[in-house]
Amino acid sequence: ENGSGKTTLMKGILGLKPLQSGKITYPGVTPNKIGYLPQVIEIQKDFPASVMEVVLSGYVNQLNNRVFYPKSFKEKAIRNLKLLEIDHLVNTSFRNLSGGQRQRVLLARALCATETILFLDEPVASLDVNITKSLFELLGELNRKHGITIVMITHDVSDIIKYSTKVLRMNTEIDFYGSSDAYRHQFGGLD
């Protein structure tokens, strides 16, 4: 549901919004090792930078007073672009990309920040059915083959339960948390 607090919850988990109470910790994971792909806003679509510049910006929290990106960061950025099958776009302007290409670039950027946990806020919003399916398959592969935990906000419930192991559903409050199979059993008819 729109307005149920999903993005606010995610921002609280990430420390981008203050919590009303309590504390969230990630044992063994430092905050600068968490990847985050926020909702795309219109102004981001016209960002005047190359694909490589956008992807490298995922390392900003790891520069530690360095002015230039080290070779290892550039090499990993290229590996992420290859993994997402967009390495041929490395010198292309971000503003000239399609919606699906932009999402892959932003995902490559988020992957530069982490090898552990990735938070995605509606990464398939405004993408066509084929690109959405492709992105969900890619995220499933990142989880299975690379061991990256993925926490995602989406309205595409019928698609997400095909690729996820756990589902949390919110309608102003959390009204379900459990396995994808339990979700199918409780709410049915989503395939």
N, C-alpha and C positions, 0 to 999 in steps of 0.2 A: 504494500500500500504506500502511495505517496504520502509524505508527511508523517510517517510513523516513527521516525527517529533513527533510521538505519545509518545515515551518513553521520549524524551526531554521535551515535554509538561508536562507529568506526573511528571518528576523530578523537573521541575520548580514550579509546583503546590505544591509539597512536600517540596520545599526549598532546594533540593539537587543540583540544578543548579541555578546560579544567573539569575534573571529576567532582561530583557533589560530595562523594565520600569514598573512602577506600584507596587502594593502590593497585596498579597493574604492573607485574614484573614479567620479564622473559628470561628465565634462567639460562645463562650461557649466551644470550643474544644482546649485544649492545644496541642502543637506539639507532646508531648510524649504520647498522647492518639490516635494517628493515626496509623492504621495498614498498613503495606506495604509488599507486596509480589513481589519482583523484578523478572525479567526473570531469569530462572535457567541457570547457566553456568556450563560447564563440571567439573570444579574444585569442585563445591559444591556437586556434586553427590558422591564424594569420601571422604566426610567429616567424620573424625573418632570420632563420638560422638553417644551416644544413642539417641533414639527418644525423651526421656524425657529431655535430656540436650539441644537438639535443640529447643524444644518447650519452655522451660524455658528461653532460650536466648531472647525470645520476650519481656521479662521484663527488659532488660538491662537498658533502659532509666528511669526506675522507681525505681531502687535500691537505689538511693540517698545515696551514700557512704556506704551502707551495703555490707558486704562481702558474705553473704549467702542469699538465697532466703527464704523469710518468708513462713510459712505454708499456708497462704492464696493464695500466688502465685502458690504453688504446687497444691493446691486443685483446683484452676481455670484451671491450665494446664491439670489436669486429666479430668475435666468437658469438656474442649475443645476436648480432645482426644476421649472421649466418644461420644460427639456430632458428631464428624467426623467418628465415628465407627472404630477407630484405637487404642483404649486403650489397646488392647491385644499386641500391638507392643512396649509398653512403654520401655522395656529394650533391644529392638533390635537395632543393629547398623544401623545408617542412611544409610551407604554405601551398606547395604544388602537389601534395599527396592526396590520395583518396582517403575517405574515412577509415577504411580497413587498414591501409598502410600507416596512417597516423597512429592508430591504436597499437599496431605492432612496434612502431618506433618508440612510443611511450612505454610499452611493455619492456622493450630492450633497455630503455633508460632505467626503469624500476629494477630490472635484473642486475644492473651494474651496482645497485646499492645492497644487494643481498644474494646469498646462496642458501638462505634459511627460511624466511617467511615473507610472503608477498600479500599486500592488502590491495584489493581492486574495488573501486567504487563505480559500479555500472559500466564495465568496460565494453559491453556490447550495445549500449544505448545508441540508437540511430544507425546501426549497421544492418545490412541486408541479411537475409536468412543464411545464405551460403557462407558469408564472411563470419557470421555469428557461430555457425557450426565449426568452421575452421579454427576460430579462436578458442572455443571450448575444447576442441580436440588437442590443440597446442598446450593449453593450460593443464589438461589431464596428463599429457606427456611430461611436462615440467614437474608435475607432482610425482608421477610414477618413476620416471627414469632419472630425475635429478634430485629427488627427495625434498623439493621445495613445498612447504606448507602454503596453501593458498586460501585466503579468506576473501570472499567476494560478495558484494551486494549486487543483486540482479532481480529483475521482475520476470525473467524467463525461467519460471519454475520447472516447466516440463523439460526444458533442455538441461538445466543445471542438475536435476536429480539423476540424469544419465551419466554424469561425469564426476559427481561428488561422492564423498563417503559420509559426510554429515551435513545436515540442513538445520538452520535456525530460521524460523519464520516469525516476523513481527507484524503486528497490527496495533500500533501504539504500545503494546506490551509483547513480550515474547510469548507466543501461544503454541510453539512447537520447537523442540530441539531433540534431534536423534538421527539415526541412520537414514540414508536415502530410501532403503527398503521399508523402514517403519513409516516414513512419510508417505510413500506410495500406498501402503496398507491403510493408513489412517485417512488419507484424502482421496486416494484412487483416481482412476480415469485421466491421468495426466500424460500417458504415452501416446 
